[in-house]
Amino acid sequence: MAAKGTAVSQSEHFPEVNQLVGRLCHRHFERANGLLSRIGVYRGQPPLLHALWECDGLPQATLSARLGVSPATVSKMVQRMERAGLVQRRDDPSDSRLSRVFLTQEGWAIRERVHAIWAELADIMLRGFSGDEVELLEALLTRLCKNLEHDGDGDLPSD
């Protein structure tokens, strides 16, 4: 084991860390699905809703870029959300090649319920954690994300 404060071998904790991250992701996904299903929202939909709550009427291509998913995925999500009455697509009046996505009244109305569910999920996950532990967890998770986001050229992002 490496001395306190020194970097560990990249493979020293490979099985344990990967298993824990996998379990965490799986359990978070399951719990989020269960909570969101109470209000008729599916797990992948809140990021799209958040984007529209920030800027209603975004083109589908912009939603695809913001969410980091393919245009086909956004199109399928929007279709499902249209059927649920949360959004509607409209052609852009100045560019017929663009389809813009707008929230419906129900899409706006569900905002507080979605936020309440994310808060409930955070409360469940962080039960028993001190404020300092939550701050440390946020810092460590941020570092893990940065490490996974680097471009593979061997240079890890700096803190």
ROBA-613245 format. One record per residue: chain; x, y, z of N, C-alpha, C, O, CB in turn; residue number from 1. Coordinates in pm, whole numbers, plus 32768, in hexadecimal, padded with zeros to 4 digits. Glycine has a CB too. Example, Ala and Ser with C-alpha at 12.3 -4.5 7.8 and 13.67 -1.06 7.14 Angstrom:
% ROBA-613245
   chaine   n_c1   n_c2   n_c3   ca_c1   ca_c2   ca_c3   c_c1   c_c2   c_c3   o_c1   o_c2   o_c3   cb_c1   cb_c2   cb_c3   num
        A   8527   7DC7   830C    84CE    7E3E    830C   8528   7EB6   830C   8590   7EB4   834E    846B    7E41    8389     1
        A   8505   7F1F   82C4    8557    7F96    82CA   850A   8003   8313   853D   8072   8324    8580    7FC4    823C     2
***
This chain:
% ROBA-613245
   chaine   n_c1   n_c2   n_c3   ca_c1   ca_c2   ca_c3   c_c1   c_c2   c_c3   o_c1   o_c2   o_c3   cb_c1   cb_c2   cb_c3   num
        A   8055   7F8A   8000    8000    8000    8000   8059   807B   8000   80C0   807D   8043    7F9F    8000    807B     1
        A   8034   80E1   7FB7    8082    815C    7FAE   8077   81AC   802F   8013   81A3   8076    8054    81B0    7F36     2
        A   80DF   81FA   804B    80DD    8250    80C1   8070   82B8   80B2   804A   82DE   8044    8167    8294    80D6     3
        A   803E   82E7   8126    7FD4    834B    8125   8001   83C6   80D5   806E   83FA   80EB    7FAD    8372    81B5     4
        A   7FAC   83F3   8079    7FC8    846B    802C   8013   8452   7FAA   8029   84AF   7F5D    8015    84CB    807F     5
        A   803A   83D4   7F90    807F    83B8    7F13   801F   8374   7EB4   7FBE   8334   7EDE    80FC    8361    7F2A     6
        A   803A   8381   7E34    7FE5    8342    7DCF   7FF3   82AA   7DD8   8061   8278   7DF0    8009    8375    7D41     7
        A   7F87   8263   7DC4    7F8A    81D1    7DC6   7F9C   819E   7D39   7F82   81E4   7CD7    7F09    8197    7E06     8
        A   7FCA   8122   7D31    7FD5    80E1    7CAF   7F4D   80E6   7C6B   7EE5   80DC   7CAD    8008    804E    7CBE     9
        A   7F4F   80F5   7BEA    7ED0    80FF    7BA1   7E7E   8080   7BA9   7E04   8085   7B95    7EEA    8121    7B11    10
        A   7EBE   800F   7BC6    7E72    7F91    7BCA   7E63   7F59   7C56   7E20   7EF3   7C67    7EB4    7F2B    7B72    11
        A   7E9F   7F98   7CBB    7E9E    7F61    7D42   7E11   7F4A   7D78   7DF8   7EE6   7DBC    7EE9    7FBE    7D9F    12
        A   7DB5   7FA6   7D5C    7D2D    7F9C    7D91   7CC6   7F85   7D23   7C4F   7F9D   7D37    7D0B    8019    7DDE    13
        A   7CF4   7F57   7CB2    7C9E    7F48    7C3D   7C1E   7EF9   7C59   7BB1   7F2E   7C3F    7CE9    7F04    7BD0    14
        A   7C25   7E7E   7C8C    7BA7    7E33    7C9C   7B45   7E74   7CFC   7ACE   7E81   7CDD    7BC4    7DA6    7CCB    15
        A   7B75   7E9F   7D70    7B1B    7ED6    7DD5   7ADA   7F58   7DA6   7A61   7F6A   7DB3    7B67    7EEF    7E57    16
        A   7B2A   7FB2   7D70    7AF5    8034    7D44   7A92   8021   7CD2   7A26   805B   7CD5    7B68    8091    7D18    17
        A   7AB5   7FD2   7C70    7A59    7FBD    7BFF   79D8   7F7C   7C2C   796C   7FA1   7BFD    7A9C    7F67    7B95    18
        A   79E1   7F1B   7C86    7967    7EDA    7CB7   790F   7F3B   7D04   7895   7F3D   7CF4    798A    7E62    7D0F    19
        A   794F   7F8D   7D58    7900    7FEF    7DA5   78C0   8058   7D4B   784C   807B   7D5E    7958    8033    7E0D    20
        A   790A   808A   7CEA    78D1    80EC    7C8E   785E   80AE   7C3F   77F7   80ED   7C2B    793E    8122    7C2D    21
        A   7871   8032   7C13    7806    7FED    7BCA   778A   7FDA   7C1F   771B   7FF1   7BF1    7837    7F67    7B99    22
        A   779E   7FAE   7C9D    772C    7F9C    7CF7   76E6   8021   7D12   766B   8027   7D12    775A    7F5E    7D7B    23
        A   7735   808A   7D28    76FB    810E    7D42   76A7   813D   7CCB   7636   816A   7CDB    7769    8174    7D61    24
        A   76E0   8132   7C53    7697    815D    7BDB   7616   810E   7BCA   75AD   8146   7BAC    76EF    814E    7B5E    25
        A   761F   808B   7BDD    75AA    8034    7BCD   753D   8058   7C33   74C8   8065   7C10    75D1    7FA0    7BDB    26
        A   7566   8067   7CB1    7502    8086    7D18   74C9   8113   7D08   7452   8128   7D20    7541    8078    7DA3    27
        A   751C   8171   7CDF    74EC    81F9    7CC8   7486   81F7   7C57   741B   8233   7C61    7561    825A    7CA6    28
        A   74A6   81B1   7BEB    744D    81A6    7B78   73C7   8169   7BA2   735D   819D   7B80    748D    8152    7B08    29
        A   73CC   80F9   7BEC    7351    80B7    7C17   72FC   8111   7C70   7283   811B   7C5E    7371    8035    7C60    30
        A   733D   8152   7CD1    72F2    81A7    7D2F   72B8   821F   7CE5   7244   8243   7CFB    734D    81D6    7DA4    31
        A   7307   825D   7C8D    72D5    82D0    7C40   725E   82A6   7BE9   71FB   82EE   7BE2    7345    830B    7BE8    32
        A   7269   8233   7BA8    71F9    8202    7B57   717C   81F1   7BAA   710F   821A   7B81    721D    817D    7B15    33
        A   718B   81B5   7C1F    7117    819F    7C75   70D6   8221   7CA1   705B   822E   7C9F    7140    8150    7CEE    34
        A   7127   8281   7CC9    70F1    8301    7CF6   70B2   834F   7C83   7045   8387   7C92    715F    8355    7D38    35
        A   70F6   8354   7C11    70C2    83A0    7B9F   7045   8361   7B63   6FEE   83A8   7B30    712D    83AB    7B33    36
        A   703B   82DD   7B6A    6FC6    829B    7B31   6F45   82C3   7B79   6ED9   82BB   7B40    6FD6    8202    7B37    37
        A   6F52   82F0   7BF7    6EDC    831D    7C42   6E99   8394   7BFE   6E21   83AB   7C0F    6F02    8342    7CD1    38
        A   6EE6   83E0   7BB0    6EAD    8455    7B6D   6EAD   8445   7AD5   6E99   84A6   7A8C    6EFA    84D4    7B93    39
        A   6EC4   83CA   7AA5    6EBD    83AF    7A16   6F33   83E1   79C5   6F26   83F9   794D    6E42    83E9    79DF    40
        A   6FA6   83F1   7A05    701F    841E    79C0   7082   83AA   79C1   708D   8362   7A24    705D    849D    7A05    41
        A   70C9   8399   7952    712E    8330    7948   71B8   8369   7965   71CE   83E1   7954    712B    82EE    78BC    42
        A   7213   8315   798F    7296    833D    79C1   72E4   8399   7964   7325   83F6   7994    72E7    82C3    79DB    43
        A   72E0   8385   78E3    732C    83D9    7887   72ED   845F   7868   732D   84B4   7829    7340    838F    7808    44
        A   7273   8474   7893    722A    84EE    786D   724E   856A   78BE   724B   85D7   7885    719A    84D5    787B    45
        A   726F   8562   793F    728E    85DC    798A   72FB   8634   794D   72EC   86AE   7950    72B5    85B8    7A13    46
        A   7368   85FE   7917    73CB    8658    78DA   7391   86AA   7866   73B3   871F   7856    7443    8609    78A8    47
        A   733A   866C   7817    72FA    86B5    77A9   729B   871E   77E1   7297   878F   77B0    72AF    8654    774B    48
        A   7250   86FA   7846    71F7    875B    7885   7246   87D1   78BF   7220   8844   78AD    71A4    8718    78F3    49
        A   72B4   87B3   7904    7307    881D    793E   7339   887D   78D1   7338   88F6   78E3    737F    87E1    798B    50
        A   7364   8845   7861    7395    889A    77F4   7327   88F8   77C3   7341   896D   77A7    73C8    8843    777F    51
        A   72AD   88C4   77B9    723E    8918    778B   720E   8978   77F6   71E0   89E6   77D6    71CA    88C0    775D    52
        A   7217   8952   7876    71F4    89AF    78E1   7254   8A26   78E0   722E   8A95   7903    71F8    8968    796B    53
        A   72D0   8A0E   78B7    7332    8A7B    78AE   731F   8ACE   782F   7333   8B47   7831    73C0    8A43    78B3    54
        A   72F9   8A8C   77C3    72EA    8AD2    7743   7285   8A87   76ED   72A9   8A2E   76A0    7374    8ADE    76F9    55
        A   7207   8AAC   76FB    719D    8A69    76B2   71AA   8A85   761C   71D5   8AF0   75F3    7113    8A97    76E5    56
        A   7184   8A21   75CC    7184    8A33    753B   7208   8A14   74F8   7224   8A47   748C    715D    8ABE    751A    57
        A   725A   89C1   7537    72DB    899F    74FC   72C8   8943   7483   726E   88EF   7482    7336    895B    7564    58
        A   731D   8951   741F    731B    88F1    73B0   7345   8867   73E1   7391   885B   7440    7378    8921    733C    59
        A   7313   87FF   73A0    7337    8777    73C8   73CD   8761   73BF   7406   871B   7414    72EE    8711    7370    60
        A   740F   879B   735C    74A1    878A    734F   74EA   87C5   73C7   754D   878C   73F5    74D3    87CC    72CD    61
        A   74BA   8835   73F9    74F7    8873    7470   74E1   881B   74EB   753B   880C   753D    74BD    8900    7487    62
        A   7469   87E3   74F7    744E    8787    7566   74AB   870E   7560   74DF   86E2   75C6    73BA    8759    7563    63
        A   74BF   86DB   74E9    7518    8668    74D8   75A5   868A   7508   75E3   863B   7550    751C    863E    7444    64
        A   75D7   86FE   74E1    765E    8728    750A   7665   873F   75A1   76C6   8716   75E1    7687    87A7    74BF    65
        A   7601   8781   75D9    7602    879E    766A   75FB   8720   76BE   763A   8718   7727    758D    87F9    768D    66
        A   75AE   86BE   768F    759D    8643    76DB   760A   85DC   76BE   7619   857A   7707    7515    8608    76BD    67
        A   7656   85F4   7653    76C0    8596    762F   768B   8512   75FA   76C6   84A8   7610    7717    857C    76A5    68
        A   761A   8518   75B5    75DE    849F    757B   75C3   84B8   74E7   75C8   8529   74B8    7559    8478    75C6    69
        A   75A8   844E   749F    7594    8459    740F   7510   84A0   73F0   74B4   84A0   7441    7595    83CD    73CE    70
        A   7509   84DD   7379    748A    851B    734F   7417   84B6   734D   73A5   84D9   736D    749A    8559    72C4    71
        A   7434   843A   732A    73CA    83D3    7328   7395   83B9   73B5   731D   83A4   73C7    7400    8350    72EB    72
        A   73EE   83BB   7417    73C3    83A7    74A2   7369   841A   74CF   7302   8403   750E    743D    839C    74FF    73
        A   7391   8495   74AE    733E    8509    74D3   72B7   8500   748E   7250   851B   74CB    7385    858D    74AD    74
        A   72B7   84DB   7410    7239    84D0    73C6   71DB   846B   7409   7164   8485   7417    7253    84A6    7334    75
        A   7211   83F9   7432    71C0    8393    7476   718E   83C6   74FD   711A   83B1   7521    7211    8312    7488    76
        A   71E6   840B   7547    71BE    8443    75C8   714D   84A8   75B7   70EB   84A7   7601    7235    8484    760E    77
        A   715E   8500   7554    70FA    8568    753C   7074   852A   7514   700B   8557   7542    712A    85CA    74CE    78
        A   7078   84C3   74C0    6FFB    847F    7499   6FB2   8449   7513   6F39   845A   7521    7018    840D    7435    79
        A   6FFD   8407   756B    6FC1    83CD    75E3   6F89   843B   763E   6F1D   842C   7677    7029    8378    7631    80
        A   6FD3   84A8   764A    6FA8    8517    769F   6F33   8562   7661   6EDF   8599   76AA    701D    8577    76B7    81
        A   6F2B   8564   75DD    6EB5    859E    759A   6E39   854C   75BB   6DCF   8583   75DB    6EC9    85A5    7500    82
        A   6E46   84C7   75B4    6DD5    846F    75D4   6DA8   8480   7666   6D32   8471   7685    6DFB    83DB    75BA    83
        A   6E07   84A1   76BD    6DE7    84B6    774B   6DB2   8543   7765   6D89   8562   77D4    6E61    849D    77A1    84
        A   6DB4   8599   76FE    6D80    8620    770D   6DE0   8683   774E   6DB5   86ED   777B    6D03    861D    775C    85
        A   6E62   8660   7753    6EC4    86B7    7794   6F03   871E   7736   6F27   878B   7761    6F30    8664    77D1    86
        A   6F0F   86FA   76B6    6F4F    8753    7655   6F02   874F   75D2   6EAE   86F7   75BB    6FE3    872D    763E    87
        A   6F20   87B0   757D    6EED    87AE    74F5   6F59   87E2   7497   6FA7   883B   74BA    6E6A    8803    74E8    88
        A   6F5C   87A9   7421    6FBB    87D5    73BB   6F76   8838   735D   6F01   882A   733A    6FF3    875C    736A    89
        A   6FC4   889D   7337    6F91    88FC    72D4   7002   891B   7273   7077   8920   7298    6F5D    8980    7319    90
        A   6FDD   892E   71F4    7040    8957    7191   706E   89E4   71B0   701F   8A38   71DC    7007    894E    7102    91
        A   70EE   89FC   7198    7125    8A83    71AA   70EC   8ADC   713C   70F6   8AB9   70C6    71C3    8A82    71A8    92
        A   70B0   8B4F   715F    7073    8BA4    70F9   70D7   8BDF   7096   70B2   8BFF   7025    7028    8C14    713C    93
        A   7155   8BEF   70BE    71B8    8C2B    7064   7214   8BC5   7022   7260   8BE9   6FC8    720B    8C8E    70B0    94
        A   720D   8B46   704C    7261    8ADF    700F   7214   8A5B   7012   720E   8A19   707A    72EA    8AD2    705A    95
        A   71DC   8A37   6FA2    7185    89C1    6F9C   71D1   893F   6FB6   7193   88D6   6FC9    7141    89BA    6F15    96
        A   7257   8943   6FB6    72A5    88CB    6FD3   72A9   88AC   7068   72C9   883C   7090    7333    88DA    6F9D    97
        A   7289   8910   70BB    7292    8900    714B   720C   88DC   7189   71A3   8911   7162    72C8    897E    718B    98
        A   7212   8881   71E8    719D    8861    7239   71BF   888A   72C7   7222   885D   7300    7177    87C8    7231    99
        A   716D   88E0   7300    7185    8910    7388   7128   88C6   73E9   70B9   889E   73C6    716F    89A9    7392   100
        A   7159   88B5   7464    710C    886E    74CA   70E4   88D1   7536   7137   8918   756E    715E    87F6    7507   101
        A   7063   88D3   7552    702B    892E    75B6   6FE5   88DE   7623   6FA8   8876   7608    6FCA    8992    7576   102
        A   6FED   890E   769C    6FA4    88D3    770B   6F10   88F6   76FE   6EEC   8963   76D4    6FDC    8902    7792   103
        A   6EBD   8898   7724    6E2D    88B2    772E   6E13   88E6   77BB   6E6F   88F1   780C    6DD7    8830    770F   104
        A   6D97   8906   77D6    6D72    892F    785E   6D97   88C3   78C3   6DC8   88E1   7930    6CDB    894F    7865   105
        A   6D7E   8845   789F    6DA0    87D6    78F7   6E38   87CB   7909   6E68   87AA   7976    6D68    8751    78BF   106
        A   6E84   87E5   78A0    6F16    87E3    78A9   6F4B   884A   790B   6FAB   8830   7953    6F53    87FA    7821   107
        A   6F0C   88BE   790D    6F32    8924    796F   6F02   88FE   79FA   6F48   8913   7A5D    6EF9    89AE    7947   108
        A   6E89   88C7   7A03    6E4C    88A7    7A84   6E97   8839   7ACE   6E94   8834   7B49    6DBB    887E    7A71   109
        A   6ED9   87E0   7A86    6F1B    876E    7AC5   6FA4   8793   7B00   6FE2   8743   7B46    6F2C    86FE    7A5E   110
        A   6FD1   880B   7AE5    7057    8837    7B10   7070   8823   7BA6   70D3   87E6   7BCD    706A    88C9    7AEC   111
        A   7017   8856   7BF8    702B    884D    7C89   7027   87BC   7CB9   706F   8798   7D16    6FC1    889F    7CD2   112
        A   6FD4   876A   7C7A    6FCE    86DD    7CA2   7050   8694   7C80   7080   8641   7CCE    6F57    8696    7C5D   113
        A   708A   86B3   7C0C    710B    8676    7BE7   7178   86A4   7C48   71C7   8652   7C77    7132    869C    7B54   114
        A   717C   8725   7C66    71E0    8758    7CC5   71CF   8716   7D4E   7232   86F6   7D90    71D5    87F1    7CD2   115
        A   7153   8702   7D79    713A    86C2    7DFA   716B   8631   7DFA   719D   8600   7E5F    70A3    86C7    7E1C   116
        A   715C   85ED   7D8A    718B    8563    7D81   7223   855E   7D87   725B   8507   7DCA    7158    8520    7CFF   117
        A   7267   85B8   7D41    72FB    85BA    7D48   7328   85D9   7DD7   738B   85A1   7E06    7336    8624    7CE5   118
        A   72E1   8631   7E1B    7304    8650    7EA6   72ED   85D6   7EFF   733E   85B8   7F57    72B0    86C9    7EDA   119
        A   727F   858F   7EE8    7263    8515    7F35   72CF   84AC   7F1D   72FC   846A   7F7B    71D9    84DD    7F10   120
        A   72F8   849D   7EA1    7361    843C    7E7F   73E5   8462   7EC3   742C   840C   7EF7    7373    8433    7DE6   121
        A   7406   84E3   7EC2    7480    8511    7F05   7478   84F5   7F9B   74DA   84C9   7FD7    7498    85A8    7EEC   122
        A   7404   850F   7FD7    73F2    84F4    8066   7406   845F   8085   7443   843C   80EA    7366    8522    8094   123
        A   73D2   840B   802F    73E0    837A    8042   7474   8353   8038   74A8   830B   808E    738C    832B    7FD9   124
        A   74B7   8382   7FCF    7542    835D    7FB9   75A0   8391   8025   75FF   834D   804B    7570    838F    7F33   125
        A   7586   8408   8055    75E4    844A    80B0   75BB   843D   8143   75F4   847F   819A    75EF    84DD    808C   126
        A   755A   83E8   815E    752D    83D1    81E7   75A4   83A9   823E   75EF   834D   821C    74BF    8363    81ED   127
        A   75B6   83EE   82AE    7621    83CD    830A   76A7   840F   82EC   7705   83FF   8339    7633    833C    830C   128
        A   76B1   8459   827E    772D    849E    825B   7730   8527   829D   76C9   856A   82A7    773B    84AB    81C0   129
        A   77A4   8550   82CB    77B4    85D8    8300   77C7   8638   828A   77DF   860D   8219    782F    85E1    8363   130
        A   77BB   86B8   82A5    77D3    871C    823D   785F   8711   8204   7872   871C   818B    77BE    87A8    8275   131
        A   78C2   86FB   825A    794C    86EC    822B   795B   8671   81D2   79A2   8675   816E    79AC    86E2    82A3   132
        A   7919   8604   81F7    791F    858A    81A5   78DF   859F   811C   7911   856D   80B8    78DA    8515    81ED   133
        A   7872   85E9   8118    7830    8606    8098   788D   8659   8041   789A   863F   7FC9    77A9    864E    80AE   134
        A   78CD   86BD   807A    792B    8710    802E   799F   86BC   7FF9   79C6   86CB   7F86    7961    8782    8084   135
        A   79D6   8662   804C    7A42    860B    8021   7A12   85AF   7FB2   7A59   859C   7F4F    7A78    85BA    8098   136
        A   799B   8575   7FC2    7964    851E    7F5C   7956   8567   7ED7   797A   8532   7E6F    78DC    84E7    7F88   137
        A   7921   85E1   7EDB    7913    8631    7E60   799A   8646   7E1E   79A7   863A   7DA5    78D0    86B8    7E7F   138
        A   7A00   8667   7E6F    7A86    867E    7E38   7ABF   85FF   7DF9   7AFA   8604   7D8D    7AE4    86B2    7EA5   139
        A   7AAE   858F   7E3D    7AE3    8511    7E08   7A9A   84E5   7D89   7AD8   84B8   7D2A    7ADA    84A4    7E73   140
        A   7A16   84F2   7D89    79CA    84CE    7D11   79EE   8529   7C9C   79F6   84FB   7C2A    7933    84D6    7D2E   141
        A   7A04   85A8   7CB7    7A2C    8606    7C4E   7AB3   85DC   7C14   7AC6   85DF   7B9A    7A34    8696    7C85   142
        A   7B10   85B5   7C6A    7B93    8588    7C3B   7B87   850A   7BE8   7BC8   84FD   7B80    7BF2    8570    7CB0   143
        A   7B33   84AC   7C13    7B1E    8432    7BC5   7AE8   8454   7B3B   7B15   841C   7AD7    7ABE    83D3    7C0F   144
        A   7A86   84AE   7B35    7A4D    84D6    7AB4   7AB7   8515   7A5B   7AC1   84F4   79E4    79D9    8539    7ACA   145
        A   7B06   856F   7A93    7B70    85AF    7A44   7BD3   8548   7A10   7BFD   854F   799C    7BB9    8619    7A99   146
        A   7BF7   84E8   7A64    7C54    8480    7A38   7C1B   8430   79C3   7C64   840C   7967    7C75    8422    7AAC   147
        A   7B9A   8416   79C7    7B5C    83C9    795C   7B43   841D   78DF   7B32   83E6   7872    7ADA    838E    798C   148
        A   7B40   84A0   78ED    7B24    84F9    787C   7BA1   8520   7830   7B96   8558   77C3    7ADF    8574    78AB   149
        A   7C17   8505   7864    7C8F    8532    781C   7C98   84EB   7797   7C58   8483   7782    7D0F    8517    7870   150
        A   7CE6   8522   773D    7CE4    84F4    76B2   7D3C   847B   7695   7D4C   8456   7621    7D0C    8563    7659   151
        A   7D75   843D   76FA    7DC1    83C3    76E4   7E50   83D9   76B5   7E92   8379   768D    7D7C    836F    7682   152
        A   7E81   8455   76B9    7F09    846F    768B   7F70   8459   76F8   7FE6   8479   76E6    7F14    84FC    7656   153
        A   7F44   8424   776A    7FA1    840B    77D8   7FA3   847A   783E   7FD2   8465   78AE    802A    83F5    77A2   154
        A   7F73   84EE   781C    7F71    855F    787A   7EEC   8561   78C0   7E83   8572   7882    7F8C    85E7    7832   155
        A   7EEF   8550   7943    7E75    8559    7990   7E58   85EB   79AE   7EB5   863B   79BB    7E80    8506    7A12   156
        A   7DDA   860E   79B8    7DB8    869A    79D5   7DEF   86C3   7A5C   7DF8   8673   7AB9    7D21    86AF    79D1   157
        A   7E14   8741   7A66    7E46    8775    7AE5   7DD0   879A   7B3D   7D60   87AE   7B0E    7EA3    87EF    7AD0   158
        A   7DEC   87A2   7BC0    7D80    87C4    7C20   7D4E   884E   7C0A   7CF4   887B   7C51    7DAE    87B6    7CAF   159
***
